Amino acid sequence: MIYFKVLVLNLIIVLLLPVILLQALWVRKKTAVLPEPDGERVLTSADSKLLLTNNVLVIGDSAAAGVGATTQMGALTGLLYLNLVKHGPTRVTLNAKTGFKSEDVLNLLHEMPAEHFSSVLVSIGVNDVTKFVPLKRWRQNIDAISTLLSDKFGCETILFTALPPIHCFPALPQPLRALLGYRARLLNQALADSVTARANADVLYVSALNVSGTMTDIQQSGLMAEDGFHPSTKGYEIWANSALEKFSTLYSTTMGTTKKVTAETDVTATK
């Protein structure tokens, strides 16, 4: 059924190709290009020489890298660290880059030296949507990433963040927004099918970022950065807390009791 939906979508894209190409060029020209925020990418607590309670990897694309926030401490990695450090010796490692697709993350994992991570939070998919990565290749990459994280890095918990509601992204005009949004839904469906078959993996659906509302709802929510494409610090706070709650629900013995944090929480991180 999903491949029939892909076929229908591809036919629509072919019919609207001239319009879509013009809109894509317009978006690339008009959309602000935000940098990855400054800050440490390995956050380690002062008591890290003790047995680590939490050794977490954040890996993926520009959203994982924190684009839209002003510093890493106000982005996903920093906000995760600020909470986890309260529950024991903690290290959170960020390895992400703007533009990364699922295949890029897979290649990165092959290049990284083997290390044990208790948990990993993965953010990929938007670039697979915009670069029109085939659904079959997407499935293969997700399966390979999950296997590598389990076998090479010993991850006890693998959490893939669901693709955001691209159909509501303010930076995209219609019909490009609707078509990319529908394609994101198909990739989310394939992601869920692949990931939930694994005992140590799951999909994180951030309810506030996966709204069923409209573009106006997103614009007024304050969850999007100025480029209309990435989360704001407020969006990252919701994402981080959702991830912590999910980790806690699935693996409470390793994550402890979560407590909501904001970017203003005063915790000192050392490299």
C-alpha positions as CSV (number, residue, x, y, z in Angstrom):
1,M,0.0,0.0,0.0
2,I,2.8,2.4,0.9
3,Y,4.5,1.9,-2.5
4,F,1.2,2.6,-4.3
5,K,1.1,5.9,-2.4
6,V,4.7,6.6,-3.5
7,L,3.7,5.9,-7.1
8,V,0.8,8.3,-6.9
9,L,3.0,11.0,-5.3
10,N,5.7,10.6,-7.9
11,L,3.1,11.0,-10.7
12,I,1.9,14.2,-9.2
13,I,5.4,15.5,-8.8
14,V,6.1,14.8,-12.5
15,L,3.0,16.7,-13.5
16,L,3.9,19.7,-11.3
17,L,7.6,19.5,-11.9
18,P,8.1,22.9,-13.5
19,V,6.2,24.6,-10.7
20,I,8.1,22.6,-8.0
21,L,11.5,23.4,-9.5
22,L,10.8,27.1,-9.6
23,Q,9.5,27.1,-6.0
24,A,12.5,25.1,-4.8
25,L,14.9,27.7,-6.4
26,W,12.9,30.5,-4.8
27,V,13.1,28.8,-1.4
28,R,16.8,28.3,-1.7
29,K,17.3,32.0,-2.7
30,K,15.0,33.5,-0.1
31,T,15.4,31.3,3.0
32,A,17.9,32.5,5.6
33,V,20.9,30.2,6.0
34,L,21.4,29.8,9.8
35,P,24.8,28.5,11.1
36,E,25.3,25.6,13.5
37,P,25.5,27.2,16.9
38,D,28.8,27.6,18.8
39,G,29.6,25.5,21.8
40,E,31.1,22.3,23.0
41,R,30.0,19.1,21.2
42,V,31.1,16.8,24.0
43,L,29.5,17.7,27.3
44,T,31.0,15.9,30.3
45,S,30.2,16.2,34.0
46,A,33.0,16.8,36.5
47,D,32.5,13.3,38.0
48,S,32.9,11.6,34.6
49,K,35.9,9.6,35.8
50,L,33.3,7.5,37.7
51,L,31.3,4.9,36.0
52,L,29.1,6.8,33.5
53,T,25.4,6.6,34.3
54,N,24.5,8.2,31.0
55,N,26.7,8.1,27.9
56,V,24.5,9.5,25.2
57,L,25.1,10.1,21.5
58,V,23.1,12.7,19.5
59,I,23.7,12.1,15.8
60,G,22.1,13.4,12.5
61,D,21.3,16.5,10.5
62,S,21.2,20.2,11.1
63,A,18.4,19.9,13.7
64,A,20.6,17.5,15.7
65,A,23.4,20.0,15.2
66,G,21.3,22.7,16.8
67,V,20.6,25.0,13.9
68,G,18.0,27.6,15.0
69,A,19.5,28.0,18.6
70,T,22.1,30.5,19.5
71,T,24.3,28.1,21.5
72,Q,24.7,24.4,21.9
73,M,23.5,24.7,25.5
74,G,20.2,26.0,24.1
75,A,20.0,23.3,21.5
76,L,19.1,19.6,21.8
77,T,22.5,18.3,23.0
78,G,22.9,20.9,25.7
79,L,19.3,20.6,27.0
80,L,19.7,16.8,27.2
81,Y,22.9,17.2,29.2
82,L,21.4,19.7,31.6
83,N,18.8,17.2,32.7
84,L,20.9,14.0,32.6
85,V,23.8,15.4,34.7
86,K,21.4,15.7,37.6
87,H,21.1,11.9,37.8
88,G,24.7,10.8,37.8
89,P,28.0,11.0,35.8
90,T,27.1,12.0,32.3
91,R,28.6,12.5,28.9
92,V,26.6,13.7,25.8
93,T,28.3,13.6,22.5
94,L,27.1,15.4,19.4
95,N,28.0,14.3,15.9
96,A,25.9,16.0,13.4
97,K,26.2,18.1,10.3
98,T,23.9,20.3,8.2
99,G,22.7,18.6,5.1
100,F,23.2,15.0,6.3
101,K,20.9,12.4,4.9
102,S,20.4,8.9,6.3
103,E,23.2,7.6,4.1
104,D,25.6,10.3,5.4
105,V,24.8,9.2,9.0
106,L,25.4,5.6,8.1
107,N,28.8,6.5,6.6
108,L,29.7,8.5,9.7
109,L,28.9,5.6,12.0
110,H,31.2,3.4,9.9
111,E,34.0,6.0,10.3
112,M,33.5,6.6,14.0
113,P,35.7,4.5,16.4
114,A,33.8,1.9,18.4
115,E,32.5,3.1,21.7
116,H,29.7,2.1,24.1
117,F,26.8,4.5,24.3
118,S,23.9,3.8,26.7
119,S,21.5,5.7,24.5
120,V,21.4,7.4,21.1
121,L,19.0,10.0,19.7
122,V,18.9,10.1,15.9
123,S,17.6,13.0,13.8
124,I,17.4,12.3,10.1
125,G,14.9,12.4,7.3
126,V,14.2,16.0,6.2
127,N,17.1,16.0,3.8
128,D,16.1,12.5,2.5
129,V,12.7,14.2,1.8
130,T,14.1,17.2,0.0
131,K,16.7,15.2,-1.9
132,F,14.1,12.6,-2.9
133,V,15.9,9.6,-1.5
134,P,13.9,6.5,-2.7
135,L,11.8,4.9,0.0
136,K,13.5,1.6,-0.4
137,R,16.9,3.2,0.2
138,W,15.6,5.0,3.2
139,R,14.4,1.7,4.7
140,Q,17.7,0.1,4.0
141,N,19.6,2.9,5.6
142,I,17.4,2.9,8.8
143,D,17.9,-0.8,9.2
144,A,21.7,-0.5,8.7
145,I,21.9,2.4,11.1
146,S,20.0,0.5,13.8
147,T,22.2,-2.6,13.3
148,L,25.4,-0.6,13.5
149,L,24.3,1.3,16.6
150,S,23.5,-2.0,18.3
151,D,26.4,-4.1,17.2
152,K,29.3,-1.6,17.0
153,F,28.3,0.8,19.7
154,G,26.3,-1.4,22.1
155,C,23.4,1.0,22.3
156,E,20.8,-0.1,24.8
157,T,18.3,2.5,23.6
158,I,18.0,3.8,20.1
159,L,15.5,6.6,19.5
160,F,14.7,7.9,16.0
161,T,13.0,11.3,16.0
162,A,10.0,11.2,13.6
163,L,10.2,13.7,10.7
164,P,8.6,17.0,11.6
165,P,5.4,18.4,10.0
166,I,7.0,19.7,6.8
167,H,3.5,20.3,5.5
168,C,3.4,23.2,8.0
169,F,6.8,24.7,7.4
170,P,6.5,28.5,6.9
171,A,9.5,28.6,4.6
172,L,7.8,26.5,1.9
173,P,5.2,27.7,-0.6
174,Q,2.3,25.6,-1.9
175,P,2.2,23.1,-3.6
176,L,5.8,22.3,-2.7
177,R,5.0,22.3,1.0
178,A,2.1,19.8,0.6
179,L,4.1,17.4,-1.6
180,L,7.2,17.4,0.7
181,G,4.9,17.1,3.7
182,Y,3.2,14.0,2.2
183,R,6.5,12.5,1.4
184,A,7.6,13.1,5.0
185,R,4.6,11.1,6.2
186,L,5.5,8.2,3.9
187,L,9.1,8.2,5.3
188,N,7.7,8.3,8.8
189,Q,5.5,5.3,8.1
190,A,8.5,3.4,6.8
191,L,10.6,4.5,9.7
192,A,8.0,3.2,12.2
193,D,7.7,-0.2,10.3
194,S,11.5,-0.6,10.4
195,V,12.3,0.6,13.9
196,T,9.5,-0.9,16.0
197,A,10.5,-4.4,14.9
198,R,13.6,-4.0,17.1
199,A,13.5,-4.5,20.8
200,N,15.9,-1.7,21.6
201,A,14.6,0.9,19.2
202,D,11.6,3.2,18.9
203,V,10.3,6.3,17.2
204,L,10.0,9.6,19.1
205,Y,6.9,11.6,18.1
206,V,7.2,15.1,19.5
207,S,3.6,16.0,19.7
208,A,4.1,19.8,19.7
209,L,6.3,19.6,16.6
210,N,4.1,17.1,14.8
211,V,0.9,19.2,15.0
212,S,-2.1,18.4,12.9
213,G,-2.8,22.1,12.5
214,T,-1.8,24.7,9.9
215,M,1.2,26.7,8.9
216,T,-0.3,29.6,10.9
217,D,-0.3,27.4,14.0
218,I,3.4,26.7,13.6
219,Q,4.2,30.4,13.0
220,Q,2.3,31.5,16.1
221,S,3.7,28.7,18.3
222,G,7.2,30.1,18.6
223,L,8.6,26.6,18.0
224,M,10.3,27.6,14.7
225,A,13.5,29.6,14.1
226,E,13.5,32.6,11.9
227,D,14.3,30.5,8.8
228,G,10.9,28.8,9.1
229,F,12.7,25.5,8.7
230,H,14.4,24.6,12.0
231,P,13.3,24.5,15.7
232,S,13.8,27.5,17.9
233,T,15.2,27.2,21.4
234,K,11.6,26.7,22.6
235,G,11.2,23.9,20.1
236,Y,14.5,22.3,21.2
237,E,13.3,22.4,24.8
238,I,10.1,20.5,23.9
239,W,12.1,18.0,21.8
240,A,14.7,17.4,24.6
241,N,12.0,16.9,27.3
242,S,10.0,14.6,25.0
243,A,13.2,12.5,24.4
244,L,13.9,12.3,28.1
245,E,10.4,11.2,28.9
246,K,10.5,8.6,26.2
247,F,13.9,7.3,27.4
248,S,12.6,7.2,31.0
249,T,9.5,5.4,30.0
250,L,11.3,2.7,28.1
251,Y,14.4,2.3,30.1
252,S,13.9,4.0,33.5
253,T,16.6,1.9,35.1
254,T,19.3,3.7,33.1
255,M,17.8,7.2,32.8
256,G,16.4,7.9,36.2
257,T,13.5,10.2,36.8
258,T,13.3,13.0,34.2
259,K,12.7,16.6,35.1
260,K,11.9,19.4,32.6
261,V,14.6,21.9,31.8
262,T,14.9,25.1,29.9
263,A,17.8,26.7,28.2
264,E,18.2,29.1,31.2
265,T,19.0,26.3,33.7
266,D,22.4,27.1,35.2
267,V,24.7,24.0,34.9
268,T,28.4,24.2,34.1
269,A,29.7,21.8,31.4
270,T,33.3,20.8,31.0
271,K,34.7,19.3,27.8
